[in-house]
Amino acid sequence: MAIVGVAVGLAAALALTRVMRDMLYGVAATDPLTFSCVAAGLTAIALAACYLPARRAMRVDPMLALRHE
């Protein structure tokens, strides 16, 4: 889902470059380095947000979790 969100966001950002062109200083509106760095950063944050709680949940014994319910 994160990769789909990044792809949709990149497509929307490319579509809105004409609107944002006047607000950008020192960066081209379609700078590939900026787009790729932002996409990689957002993907890394999404993966960390999923991985850390999953790793924590794997430490719980399933029988203890079922008995607690």
PyMOL Python script that loads the backbone (N, CA, C, O; Angstrom):
from pymol import cmd

cmd.read_pdbstr("""\
ATOM      1  N   MET A   1       0.817  -1.184   0.000  1.00  0.00           N
ATOM      2  CA  MET A   1       0.000   0.000   0.000  1.00  0.00           C
ATOM      3  C   MET A   1       0.867   1.256   0.000  1.00  0.00           C
ATOM      4  O   MET A   1       0.509   2.272  -0.597  1.00  0.00           O
ATOM      5  N   ALA A   2       2.000   1.174   0.671  1.00  0.00           N
ATOM      6  CA  ALA A   2       2.875   2.345   0.715  1.00  0.00           C
ATOM      7  C   ALA A   2       3.441   2.652  -0.659  1.00  0.00           C
ATOM      8  O   ALA A   2       3.551   3.815  -1.047  1.00  0.00           O
ATOM      9  N   ILE A   3       3.797   1.618  -1.389  1.00  0.00           N
ATOM     10  CA  ILE A   3       4.367   1.822  -2.728  1.00  0.00           C
ATOM     11  C   ILE A   3       3.303   2.392  -3.672  1.00  0.00           C
ATOM     12  O   ILE A   3       3.603   3.248  -4.504  1.00  0.00           O
ATOM     13  N   VAL A   4       2.069   1.918  -3.541  1.00  0.00           N
ATOM     14  CA  VAL A   4       0.984   2.466  -4.359  1.00  0.00           C
ATOM     15  C   VAL A   4       0.756   3.937  -4.002  1.00  0.00           C
ATOM     16  O   VAL A   4       0.549   4.767  -4.888  1.00  0.00           O
ATOM     17  N   GLY A   5       0.793   4.254  -2.724  1.00  0.00           N
ATOM     18  CA  GLY A   5       0.630   5.637  -2.292  1.00  0.00           C
ATOM     19  C   GLY A   5       1.732   6.540  -2.800  1.00  0.00           C
ATOM     20  O   GLY A   5       1.475   7.672  -3.208  1.00  0.00           O
ATOM     21  N   VAL A   6       2.962   6.046  -2.777  1.00  0.00           N
ATOM     22  CA  VAL A   6       4.089   6.831  -3.306  1.00  0.00           C
ATOM     23  C   VAL A   6       3.938   7.020  -4.807  1.00  0.00           C
ATOM     24  O   VAL A   6       4.209   8.104  -5.323  1.00  0.00           O
ATOM     25  N   ALA A   7       3.512   5.988  -5.510  1.00  0.00           N
ATOM     26  CA  ALA A   7       3.334   6.100  -6.964  1.00  0.00           C
ATOM     27  C   ALA A   7       2.234   7.105  -7.315  1.00  0.00           C
ATOM     28  O   ALA A   7       2.396   7.917  -8.225  1.00  0.00           O
ATOM     29  N   VAL A   8       1.127   7.044  -6.596  1.00  0.00           N
ATOM     30  CA  VAL A   8       0.038   8.005  -6.837  1.00  0.00           C
ATOM     31  C   VAL A   8       0.498   9.417  -6.486  1.00  0.00           C
ATOM     32  O   VAL A   8       0.171  10.370  -7.193  1.00  0.00           O
ATOM     33  N   GLY A   9       1.245   9.553  -5.411  1.00  0.00           N
ATOM     34  CA  GLY A   9       1.760  10.856  -5.014  1.00  0.00           C
ATOM     35  C   GLY A   9       2.735  11.425  -6.023  1.00  0.00           C
ATOM     36  O   GLY A   9       2.717  12.625  -6.299  1.00  0.00           O
ATOM     37  N   LEU A  10       3.588  10.574  -6.576  1.00  0.00           N
ATOM     38  CA  LEU A  10       4.521  11.040  -7.608  1.00  0.00           C
ATOM     39  C   LEU A  10       3.783  11.481  -8.863  1.00  0.00           C
ATOM     40  O   LEU A  10       4.136  12.485  -9.482  1.00  0.00           O
ATOM     41  N   ALA A  11       2.764  10.732  -9.231  1.00  0.00           N
ATOM     42  CA  ALA A  11       1.980  11.117 -10.408  1.00  0.00           C
ATOM     43  C   ALA A  11       1.267  12.441 -10.173  1.00  0.00           C
ATOM     44  O   ALA A  11       1.218  13.286 -11.067  1.00  0.00           O
ATOM     45  N   ALA A  12       0.720  12.626  -8.993  1.00  0.00           N
ATOM     46  CA  ALA A  12       0.045  13.889  -8.680  1.00  0.00           C
ATOM     47  C   ALA A  12       1.038  15.035  -8.615  1.00  0.00           C
ATOM     48  O   ALA A  12       0.732  16.144  -9.053  1.00  0.00           O
ATOM     49  N   ALA A  13       2.215  14.784  -8.078  1.00  0.00           N
ATOM     50  CA  ALA A  13       3.233  15.835  -8.001  1.00  0.00           C
ATOM     51  C   ALA A  13       3.699  16.245  -9.394  1.00  0.00           C
ATOM     52  O   ALA A  13       3.910  17.427  -9.664  1.00  0.00           O
ATOM     53  N   LEU A  14       3.856  15.275 -10.263  1.00  0.00           N
ATOM     54  CA  LEU A  14       4.240  15.609 -11.639  1.00  0.00           C
ATOM     55  C   LEU A  14       3.137  16.382 -12.352  1.00  0.00           C
ATOM     56  O   LEU A  14       3.412  17.258 -13.171  1.00  0.00           O
ATOM     57  N   ALA A  15       1.899  16.054 -12.037  1.00  0.00           N
ATOM     58  CA  ALA A  15       0.780  16.758 -12.666  1.00  0.00           C
ATOM     59  C   ALA A  15       0.654  18.195 -12.153  1.00  0.00           C
ATOM     60  O   ALA A  15       0.166  19.069 -12.869  1.00  0.00           O
ATOM     61  N   LEU A  16       1.087  18.435 -10.932  1.00  0.00           N
ATOM     62  CA  LEU A  16       0.944  19.762 -10.337  1.00  0.00           C
ATOM     63  C   LEU A  16       2.208  20.612 -10.438  1.00  0.00           C
ATOM     64  O   LEU A  16       2.311  21.638  -9.767  1.00  0.00           O
ATOM     65  N   THR A  17       3.168  20.205 -11.262  1.00  0.00           N
ATOM     66  CA  THR A  17       4.413  20.968 -11.361  1.00  0.00           C
ATOM     67  C   THR A  17       4.194  22.363 -11.924  1.00  0.00           C
ATOM     68  O   THR A  17       4.929  23.287 -11.577  1.00  0.00           O
ATOM     69  N   ARG A  18       3.210  22.531 -12.776  1.00  0.00           N
ATOM     70  CA  ARG A  18       2.943  23.862 -13.332  1.00  0.00           C
ATOM     71  C   ARG A  18       2.460  24.820 -12.255  1.00  0.00           C
ATOM     72  O   ARG A  18       2.795  26.005 -12.276  1.00  0.00           O
ATOM     73  N   VAL A  19       1.678  24.312 -11.319  1.00  0.00           N
ATOM     74  CA  VAL A  19       1.172  25.150 -10.242  1.00  0.00           C
ATOM     75  C   VAL A  19       2.300  25.519  -9.276  1.00  0.00           C
ATOM     76  O   VAL A  19       2.378  26.651  -8.800  1.00  0.00           O
ATOM     77  N   MET A  20       3.165  24.555  -8.995  1.00  0.00           N
ATOM     78  CA  MET A  20       4.221  24.754  -8.002  1.00  0.00           C
ATOM     79  C   MET A  20       5.470  25.427  -8.567  1.00  0.00           C
ATOM     80  O   MET A  20       6.347  25.807  -7.791  1.00  0.00           O
ATOM     81  N   ARG A  21       5.584  25.588  -9.868  1.00  0.00           N
ATOM     82  CA  ARG A  21       6.800  26.095 -10.487  1.00  0.00           C
ATOM     83  C   ARG A  21       7.213  27.454  -9.919  1.00  0.00           C
ATOM     84  O   ARG A  21       8.406  27.705  -9.744  1.00  0.00           O
ATOM     85  N   ASP A  22       6.257  28.329  -9.630  1.00  0.00           N
ATOM     86  CA  ASP A  22       6.578  29.655  -9.110  1.00  0.00           C
ATOM     87  C   ASP A  22       7.026  29.626  -7.648  1.00  0.00           C
ATOM     88  O   ASP A  22       7.666  30.568  -7.181  1.00  0.00           O
ATOM     89  N   MET A  23       6.702  28.571  -6.935  1.00  0.00           N
ATOM     90  CA  MET A  23       7.045  28.489  -5.512  1.00  0.00           C
ATOM     91  C   MET A  23       8.389  27.829  -5.256  1.00  0.00           C
ATOM     92  O   MET A  23       8.877  27.874  -4.126  1.00  0.00           O
ATOM     93  N   LEU A  24       8.996  27.225  -6.246  1.00  0.00           N
ATOM     94  CA  LEU A  24      10.256  26.513  -6.070  1.00  0.00           C
ATOM     95  C   LEU A  24      11.427  27.425  -6.400  1.00  0.00           C
ATOM     96  O   LEU A  24      11.453  28.068  -7.449  1.00  0.00           O
ATOM     97  N   TYR A  25      12.391  27.473  -5.497  1.00  0.00           N
ATOM     98  CA  TYR A  25      13.574  28.291  -5.702  1.00  0.00           C
ATOM     99  C   TYR A  25      14.807  27.393  -5.649  1.00  0.00           C
ATOM    100  O   TYR A  25      15.024  26.693  -4.660  1.00  0.00           O
ATOM    101  N   GLY A  26      15.598  27.409  -6.690  1.00  0.00           N
ATOM    102  CA  GLY A  26      16.829  26.632  -6.729  1.00  0.00           C
ATOM    103  C   GLY A  26      16.644  25.178  -7.117  1.00  0.00           C
ATOM    104  O   GLY A  26      17.619  24.429  -7.162  1.00  0.00           O
ATOM    105  N   VAL A  27      15.417  24.757  -7.399  1.00  0.00           N
ATOM    106  CA  VAL A  27      15.138  23.376  -7.785  1.00  0.00           C
ATOM    107  C   VAL A  27      14.226  23.415  -9.000  1.00  0.00           C
ATOM    108  O   VAL A  27      13.260  24.177  -9.041  1.00  0.00           O
ATOM    109  N   ALA A  28      14.537  22.597  -9.976  1.00  0.00           N
ATOM    110  CA  ALA A  28      13.663  22.506 -11.153  1.00  0.00           C
ATOM    111  C   ALA A  28      12.350  21.829 -10.749  1.00  0.00           C
ATOM    112  O   ALA A  28      12.310  21.048  -9.798  1.00  0.00           O
ATOM    113  N   ALA A  29      11.303  22.133 -11.467  1.00  0.00           N
ATOM    114  CA  ALA A  29       9.985  21.593 -11.127  1.00  0.00           C
ATOM    115  C   ALA A  29       9.921  20.080 -11.292  1.00  0.00           C
ATOM    116  O   ALA A  29       9.160  19.413 -10.591  1.00  0.00           O
ATOM    117  N   THR A  30      10.695  19.544 -12.192  1.00  0.00           N
ATOM    118  CA  THR A  30      10.697  18.088 -12.415  1.00  0.00           C
ATOM    119  C   THR A  30      12.073  17.498 -12.130  1.00  0.00           C
ATOM    120  O   THR A  30      12.566  16.675 -12.900  1.00  0.00           O
ATOM    121  N   ASP A  31      12.688  17.909 -11.040  1.00  0.00           N
ATOM    122  CA  ASP A  31      14.009  17.421 -10.665  1.00  0.00           C
ATOM    123  C   ASP A  31      13.929  15.946 -10.261  1.00  0.00           C
ATOM    124  O   ASP A  31      13.306  15.627  -9.248  1.00  0.00           O
ATOM    125  N   PRO A  32      14.543  15.044 -11.026  1.00  0.00           N
ATOM    126  CA  PRO A  32      14.420  13.617 -10.709  1.00  0.00           C
ATOM    127  C   PRO A  32      15.096  13.225  -9.389  1.00  0.00           C
ATOM    128  O   PRO A  32      14.638  12.305  -8.712  1.00  0.00           O
ATOM    129  N   LEU A  33      16.163  13.906  -9.024  1.00  0.00           N
ATOM    130  CA  LEU A  33      16.830  13.581  -7.757  1.00  0.00           C
ATOM    131  C   LEU A  33      15.918  13.897  -6.573  1.00  0.00           C
ATOM    132  O   LEU A  33      15.836  13.110  -5.629  1.00  0.00           O
ATOM    133  N   THR A  34      15.246  15.017  -6.613  1.00  0.00           N
ATOM    134  CA  THR A  34      14.332  15.390  -5.538  1.00  0.00           C
ATOM    135  C   THR A  34      13.159  14.420  -5.452  1.00  0.00           C
ATOM    136  O   THR A  34      12.788  13.984  -4.362  1.00  0.00           O
ATOM    137  N   PHE A  35      12.581  14.085  -6.591  1.00  0.00           N
ATOM    138  CA  PHE A  35      11.457  13.145  -6.603  1.00  0.00           C
ATOM    139  C   PHE A  35      11.878  11.778  -6.062  1.00  0.00           C
ATOM    140  O   PHE A  35      11.145  11.174  -5.279  1.00  0.00           O
ATOM    141  N   SER A  36      13.035  11.291  -6.467  1.00  0.00           N
ATOM    142  CA  SER A  36      13.467   9.967  -6.023  1.00  0.00           C
ATOM    143  C   SER A  36      13.847   9.964  -4.547  1.00  0.00           C
ATOM    144  O   SER A  36      13.576   8.986  -3.849  1.00  0.00           O
ATOM    145  N   CYS A  37      14.466  11.033  -4.057  1.00  0.00           N
ATOM    146  CA  CYS A  37      14.811  11.094  -2.635  1.00  0.00           C
ATOM    147  C   CYS A  37      13.568  11.158  -1.757  1.00  0.00           C
ATOM    148  O   CYS A  37      13.505  10.497  -0.721  1.00  0.00           O
ATOM    149  N   VAL A  38      12.600  11.934  -2.159  1.00  0.00           N
ATOM    150  CA  VAL A  38      11.361  12.027  -1.383  1.00  0.00           C
ATOM    151  C   VAL A  38      10.613  10.694  -1.403  1.00  0.00           C
ATOM    152  O   VAL A  38      10.095  10.256  -0.376  1.00  0.00           O
ATOM    153  N   ALA A  39      10.557  10.057  -2.558  1.00  0.00           N
ATOM    154  CA  ALA A  39       9.874   8.760  -2.656  1.00  0.00           C
ATOM    155  C   ALA A  39      10.584   7.707  -1.806  1.00  0.00           C
ATOM    156  O   ALA A  39       9.929   6.919  -1.123  1.00  0.00           O
ATOM    157  N   ALA A  40      11.911   7.689  -1.844  1.00  0.00           N
ATOM    158  CA  ALA A  40      12.661   6.723  -1.035  1.00  0.00           C
ATOM    159  C   ALA A  40      12.488   7.003   0.450  1.00  0.00           C
ATOM    160  O   ALA A  40      12.356   6.072   1.245  1.00  0.00           O
ATOM    161  N   GLY A  41      12.486   8.263   0.826  1.00  0.00           N
ATOM    162  CA  GLY A  41      12.302   8.613   2.241  1.00  0.00           C
ATOM    163  C   GLY A  41      10.933   8.228   2.758  1.00  0.00           C
ATOM    164  O   GLY A  41      10.816   7.679   3.853  1.00  0.00           O
ATOM    165  N   LEU A  42       9.893   8.509   1.985  1.00  0.00           N
ATOM    166  CA  LEU A  42       8.545   8.142   2.405  1.00  0.00           C
ATOM    167  C   LEU A  42       8.359   6.631   2.475  1.00  0.00           C
ATOM    168  O   LEU A  42       7.673   6.130   3.366  1.00  0.00           O
ATOM    169  N   THR A  43       8.960   5.912   1.550  1.00  0.00           N
ATOM    170  CA  THR A  43       8.875   4.450   1.576  1.00  0.00           C
ATOM    171  C   THR A  43       9.600   3.883   2.791  1.00  0.00           C
ATOM    172  O   THR A  43       9.106   2.955   3.431  1.00  0.00           O
ATOM    173  N   ALA A  44      10.768   4.434   3.112  1.00  0.00           N
ATOM    174  CA  ALA A  44      11.514   3.972   4.289  1.00  0.00           C
ATOM    175  C   ALA A  44      10.747   4.243   5.575  1.00  0.00           C
ATOM    176  O   ALA A  44      10.734   3.402   6.474  1.00  0.00           O
ATOM    177  N   ILE A  45      10.114   5.392   5.675  1.00  0.00           N
ATOM    178  CA  ILE A  45       9.327   5.717   6.866  1.00  0.00           C
ATOM    179  C   ILE A  45       8.129   4.783   6.983  1.00  0.00           C
ATOM    180  O   ILE A  45       7.812   4.321   8.080  1.00  0.00           O
ATOM    181  N   ALA A  46       7.463   4.500   5.878  1.00  0.00           N
ATOM    182  CA  ALA A  46       6.313   3.592   5.905  1.00  0.00           C
ATOM    183  C   ALA A  46       6.735   2.178   6.292  1.00  0.00           C
ATOM    184  O   ALA A  46       6.040   1.513   7.060  1.00  0.00           O
ATOM    185  N   LEU A  47       7.865   1.717   5.770  1.00  0.00           N
ATOM    186  CA  LEU A  47       8.341   0.378   6.130  1.00  0.00           C
ATOM    187  C   LEU A  47       8.727   0.304   7.603  1.00  0.00           C
ATOM    188  O   LEU A  47       8.453  -0.700   8.260  1.00  0.00           O
ATOM    189  N   ALA A  48       9.351   1.339   8.124  1.00  0.00           N
ATOM    190  CA  ALA A  48       9.709   1.351   9.541  1.00  0.00           C
ATOM    191  C   ALA A  48       8.459   1.391  10.412  1.00  0.00           C
ATOM    192  O   ALA A  48       8.413   0.752  11.463  1.00  0.00           O
ATOM    193  N   ALA A  49       7.449   2.136   9.982  1.00  0.00           N
ATOM    194  CA  ALA A  49       6.200   2.221  10.747  1.00  0.00           C
ATOM    195  C   ALA A  49       5.475   0.877  10.781  1.00  0.00           C
ATOM    196  O   ALA A  49       4.730   0.607  11.724  1.00  0.00           O
ATOM    197  N   CYS A  50       5.676   0.041   9.782  1.00  0.00           N
ATOM    198  CA  CYS A  50       5.056  -1.288   9.765  1.00  0.00           C
ATOM    199  C   CYS A  50       5.925  -2.321  10.469  1.00  0.00           C
ATOM    200  O   CYS A  50       5.412  -3.208  11.152  1.00  0.00           O
ATOM    201  N   TYR A  51       7.235  -2.206  10.304  1.00  0.00           N
ATOM    202  CA  TYR A  51       8.148  -3.223  10.817  1.00  0.00           C
ATOM    203  C   TYR A  51       8.254  -3.195  12.341  1.00  0.00           C
ATOM    204  O   TYR A  51       8.233  -4.246  12.981  1.00  0.00           O
ATOM    205  N   LEU A  52       8.368  -2.018  12.920  1.00  0.00           N
ATOM    206  CA  LEU A  52       8.594  -1.940  14.360  1.00  0.00           C
ATOM    207  C   LEU A  52       7.441  -2.524  15.176  1.00  0.00           C
ATOM    208  O   LEU A  52       7.715  -3.304  16.089  1.00  0.00           O
ATOM    209  N   PRO A  53       6.180  -2.205  14.915  1.00  0.00           N
ATOM    210  CA  PRO A  53       5.105  -2.860  15.681  1.00  0.00           C
ATOM    211  C   PRO A  53       4.992  -4.358  15.388  1.00  0.00           C
ATOM    212  O   PRO A  53       4.641  -5.136  16.276  1.00  0.00           O
ATOM    213  N   ALA A  54       5.282  -4.763  14.168  1.00  0.00           N
ATOM    214  CA  ALA A  54       5.214  -6.193  13.832  1.00  0.00           C
ATOM    215  C   ALA A  54       6.282  -6.972  14.586  1.00  0.00           C
ATOM    216  O   ALA A  54       6.027  -8.074  15.072  1.00  0.00           O
ATOM    217  N   ARG A  55       7.473  -6.401  14.682  1.00  0.00           N
ATOM    218  CA  ARG A  55       8.548  -7.072  15.427  1.00  0.00           C
ATOM    219  C   ARG A  55       8.185  -7.181  16.903  1.00  0.00           C
ATOM    220  O   ARG A  55       8.469  -8.190  17.549  1.00  0.00           O
ATOM    221  N   ARG A  56       7.563  -6.146  17.422  1.00  0.00           N
ATOM    222  CA  ARG A  56       7.149  -6.159  18.822  1.00  0.00           C
ATOM    223  C   ARG A  56       6.059  -7.206  19.054  1.00  0.00           C
ATOM    224  O   ARG A  56       6.058  -7.878  20.086  1.00  0.00           O
ATOM    225  N   ALA A  57       5.138  -7.349  18.111  1.00  0.00           N
ATOM    226  CA  ALA A  57       4.055  -8.317  18.251  1.00  0.00           C
ATOM    227  C   ALA A  57       4.562  -9.752  18.127  1.00  0.00           C
ATOM    228  O   ALA A  57       3.966 -10.665  18.699  1.00  0.00           O
ATOM    229  N   MET A  58       5.639  -9.961  17.397  1.00  0.00           N
ATOM    230  CA  MET A  58       6.174 -11.318  17.247  1.00  0.00           C
ATOM    231  C   MET A  58       6.785 -11.834  18.537  1.00  0.00           C
ATOM    232  O   MET A  58       6.952 -13.044  18.692  1.00  0.00           O
ATOM    233  N   ARG A  59       7.118 -10.960  19.455  1.00  0.00           N
ATOM    234  CA  ARG A  59       7.726 -11.383  20.714  1.00  0.00           C
ATOM    235  C   ARG A  59       6.711 -11.947  21.699  1.00  0.00           C
ATOM    236  O   ARG A  59       7.094 -12.614  22.661  1.00  0.00           O
ATOM    237  N   VAL A  60       5.435 -11.695  21.480  1.00  0.00           N
ATOM    238  CA  VAL A  60       4.388 -12.149  22.394  1.00  0.00           C
ATOM    239  C   VAL A  60       4.060 -13.606  22.096  1.00  0.00           C
ATOM    240  O   VAL A  60       3.881 -13.994  20.942  1.00  0.00           O
ATOM    241  N   ASP A  61       3.985 -14.392  23.137  1.00  0.00           N
ATOM    242  CA  ASP A  61       3.614 -15.794  22.988  1.00  0.00           C
ATOM    243  C   ASP A  61       2.129 -15.859  22.605  1.00  0.00           C
ATOM    244  O   ASP A  61       1.298 -15.249  23.277  1.00  0.00           O
ATOM    245  N   PRO A  62       1.786 -16.588  21.540  1.00  0.00           N
ATOM    246  CA  PRO A  62       0.383 -16.636  21.105  1.00  0.00           C
ATOM    247  C   PRO A  62      -0.568 -17.182  22.169  1.00  0.00           C
ATOM    248  O   PRO A  62      -1.705 -16.723  22.277  1.00  0.00           O
ATOM    249  N   MET A  63      -0.119 -18.141  22.942  1.00  0.00           N
ATOM    250  CA  MET A  63      -0.995 -18.706  23.976  1.00  0.00           C
ATOM    251  C   MET A  63      -1.286 -17.680  25.071  1.00  0.00           C
ATOM    252  O   MET A  63      -2.401 -17.623  25.589  1.00  0.00           O
ATOM    253  N   LEU A  64      -0.296 -16.881  25.419  1.00  0.00           N
ATOM    254  CA  LEU A  64      -0.534 -15.843  26.421  1.00  0.00           C
ATOM    255  C   LEU A  64      -1.498 -14.784  25.894  1.00  0.00           C
ATOM    256  O   LEU A  64      -2.345 -14.278  26.631  1.00  0.00           O
ATOM    257  N   ALA A  65      -1.362 -14.460  24.631  1.00  0.00           N
ATOM    258  CA  ALA A  65      -2.265 -13.476  24.041  1.00  0.00           C
ATOM    259  C   ALA A  65      -3.701 -13.998  23.992  1.00  0.00           C
ATOM    260  O   ALA A  65      -4.645 -13.249  24.240  1.00  0.00           O
ATOM    261  N   LEU A  66      -3.863 -15.283  23.672  1.00  0.00           N
ATOM    262  CA  LEU A  66      -5.212 -15.868  23.630  1.00  0.00           C
ATOM    263  C   LEU A  66      -5.815 -15.998  25.032  1.00  0.00           C
ATOM    264  O   LEU A  66      -7.019 -15.806  25.201  1.00  0.00           O
ATOM    265  N   ARG A  67      -5.009 -16.316  26.021  1.00  0.00           N
ATOM    266  CA  ARG A  67      -5.521 -16.445  27.384  1.00  0.00           C
ATOM    267  C   ARG A  67      -5.912 -15.085  27.955  1.00  0.00           C
ATOM    268  O   ARG A  67      -6.833 -14.980  28.765  1.00  0.00           O
ATOM    269  N   HIS A  68      -5.208 -14.060  27.528  1.00  0.00           N
ATOM    270  CA  HIS A  68      -5.480 -12.718  28.045  1.00  0.00           C
ATOM    271  C   HIS A  68      -6.841 -12.219  27.535  1.00  0.00           C
ATOM    272  O   HIS A  68      -7.494 -11.425  28.212  1.00  0.00           O
ATOM    273  N   GLU A  69      -7.263 -12.663  26.381  1.00  0.00           N
ATOM    274  CA  GLU A  69      -8.555 -12.235  25.814  1.00  0.00           C
ATOM    275  C   GLU A  69      -9.603 -12.853  26.630  1.00  0.00           C
ATOM    276  O   GLU A  69     -10.788 -12.654  26.366  1.00  0.00           O
TER     277      GLU A  69
END
""", "prot")
cmd.dss("prot")
cmd.show_as("cartoon", "prot")
cmd.util.cbc("prot")
cmd.orient("prot")
